[in-house]
Amino acid sequence: MPYMIETFDKPGQHALRLEVRDDHLAYLETHKERLLACGAKLSDDGAHADGGLYLVDCETREQAQALIDDDPFSQAGLFERVVICRWRKAYLNGICHL
C-alpha cells in the first residue's frame, strides 16, 4: 500500500540538515526495499533543501509513521511538520498503472 510522506523543515535548519545527511542516507539505504521514490524539496535556485517527499510501500499508516519517526532527520528534530497520506500510483516512469 503506497503512502506519501511530505516533510517540512523548521526554518533556518540548513546546517542541521547537512550535519545529519549522511546518517539519513545510510538509514534510507537500510530501508530501500520500501522506497518507491524519495528526495529533497529544493528552493527555486536549487541551493537549499527545506523538506522532503517520500513515496513508500508500507502496509499501514503506522508503518509509514514509524519509518519517518526513525529517520535520523526526524530524530535530530529537523522537521517542523510531517504529512502522511495514502497514495494511488497512476503513472510511474511514463506507464499507467490504473
C-alpha positions in Angstrom: 0.0 0.0 0.0 1.7 3.2 -1.1 1.9 6.2 1.3 3.2 9.7 0.6 5.2 11.3 3.3 5.9 15.0 3.0 8.2 16.7 5.4 8.7 20.4 6.1 12.0 21.5 7.8 12.0 24.0 10.6 13.1 27.4 9.4 16.8 28.1 9.5 17.9 24.5 9.9 20.0 24.0 6.8 23.2 23.4 8.8 21.4 20.7 10.8 20.2 19.0 7.6 23.8 18.9 6.3 25.1 17.6 9.6 22.7 14.7 9.7 22.5 14.0 6.0 25.0 11.1 5.9 23.1 9.3 8.7 19.8 10.0 6.9 21.2 8.5 3.6 22.5 5.4 5.4 19.1 4.9 7.1 17.4 5.1 3.7 19.8 2.5 2.3 18.7 0.1 5.0 15.0 0.6 4.0 15.4 0.9 0.2 13.0 -2.1 -0.4 10.2 0.2 0.9 11.2 3.3 -1.0 9.3 3.8 -4.3 10.9 7.2 -4.6 12.2 9.9 -2.3 14.1 13.1 -2.3 14.6 16.6 -1.0 12.3 19.5 -1.9 14.6 22.3 -3.1 14.4 26.1 -3.2 13.8 27.6 -6.6 17.5 28.2 -7.2 18.4 24.6 -6.0 20.7 25.9 -3.3 18.8 24.6 -0.2 16.5 21.8 0.7 13.7 22.6 3.1 11.9 19.3 3.4 11.4 16.1 1.5 9.0 13.8 -0.2 8.9 10.0 0.3 6.7 7.6 -1.6 6.9 4.4 0.5 5.4 0.9 0.3 4.0 0.2 3.8 1.1 -2.0 4.8 -0.3 0.5 7.3 -0.2 4.2 8.1 1.5 3.2 11.4 4.4 1.6 9.5 4.8 4.8 7.4 4.8 6.8 10.6 7.4 4.6 12.2 9.6 4.8 9.1 9.7 8.6 9.2 9.9 8.7 13.0 13.0 6.6 12.9 14.7 8.7 10.2 17.8 10.5 11.6 16.4 13.8 10.2 13.3 13.3 12.4 15.4 12.0 15.4 17.5 15.2 15.1 14.4 17.4 15.3 14.8 18.8 11.8 11.1 18.6 10.9 8.5 21.3 11.7 5.7 19.3 10.2 5.2 15.8 8.6 2.1 14.9 6.5 1.3 11.3 5.7 -1.4 10.2 3.3 -2.3 7.2 1.2 -1.2 7.5 -2.4 -2.5 5.9 -5.6 0.0 5.1 -8.2 -1.5 6.3 -11.5 1.6 6.9 -13.7 5.2 5.9 -12.9 8.0 6.3 -15.4 5.5 7.1 -18.1 3.5 3.9 -17.6 -0.2 4.0 -16.5 -0.9 1.6 -13.6 -4.6 2.1 -13.3 
